[in-house]
Amino acid sequence: MTIVGPLFWKELIESARRIRYYAVRSLVAAVVLTTLISLGQPLAKNQASQLAGIGRQLLEQWAWVQLTALVLFVPAFASGLIAGEKDKKTIDALFTTCLTDHEILWGKLASRLFATVVIIASSLPVIVLLSFLGGFGPKEIINYALVQLATAILCATVGLYYSVVSTKPYVALIRAYFVLLVVWL
């Protein structure tokens, strides 16, 4: 018996076929790349000694923008996991399978977290290119990525919790946003 069970693979295949995940991954990489290219002209006018500071500043801006996007979008990905099943009246059919409660919850949560990790990872190649400016190294990139992963796990867990205790996905989303707002303030 695995932790995530077969529901993980079902949800993963279904989400991989949705066009919005392709669009989100492409959009994240395109926004990061476009920002980097748009800064190419000002970067060419700076001294080499200033490039390291600019590179560090761009890394920190990327981290904050991506962290904000995670806090906004991950609860939306996770809030409908169980509440959506309740809303569509398919939760009873899911409980009649041989899957345990843990496999259902972990499978659904892990599939959405996997999609989120792929979205986070889609901007990393561009950030690695940015490291040629100097000011930061692989250690900082890994640290920022780990903070983003921990934030994604927290937001997904809060979204899943409110998805379990709510009957409608939008109610779960509002509750999750409220709790995350309180946590961040």
Residue, then its C-alpha position, 0 to 999 in steps of 0.5 A: m500500500t502506498i501513501v498516495g494510492p491510485l487516486f493520485w495517478k488518476e488526478l494527476i493524469e486528469s490535471a495533466r490533460r487540462i489546458r489550464y495547467y499548460a497555460v499556467r506553466s507557460l505563463v509563469a516561465a514567459v513572465v519570468l523570461t520577459t521580465l529578464i529580457s526587458l531588463g536587458q537594456p538597463l543591464a547593458k548600461n550598468q557597470a559590472s560591479q552593479l550587476a551583482g546587486i541587480g541580480r540579487q534584487l531581481l532574485e528577491q523580487w522573483a521570490w516575493v512575486q512567486l510567493t504571493a502567487l502561491v498564496l493566491f493560487v494554491p488554496a484555489f487549487a486545493s479548496g475544491l478537492i473534497a468540496g467539489e466532490k461533495d458539490k457534484k454528489t460524487i463523494d459517496a461513489l468515491f467512498t464505495t471504492c476500496l480506497t481508504d480515507h488516507e488514500i483519497l485525501w493524500g492522493k488528491l492533495a499530492s496530485r495538486l502539490f505535484a502540479t504546483v511543484v511543476i509550476i514552481a520549477s518552470s521558472l527555475p531555469v530562467i532564474v538560473l540564467l539570472s545567476f550569471l549576473g552574480g549576487f547569488g548562487p545555487k544555495e540561494i535559489i534552492n533556499y528560496a525554492l524550499v521556502q516556496l515549497a513549504t508555503a505551497i504545502l501550507c496553503a494546500t493543507v489549509g485549502l484541503y482542510y476547509s475543503v473537507v469541512s465545507t460543502k461548497p468549493y467557494v466556501a472552502l476557498i473563502r475560509a482558506y483565504f481568511v485563515l491565510l490572511v490571518v496567518w500572514l498578518 
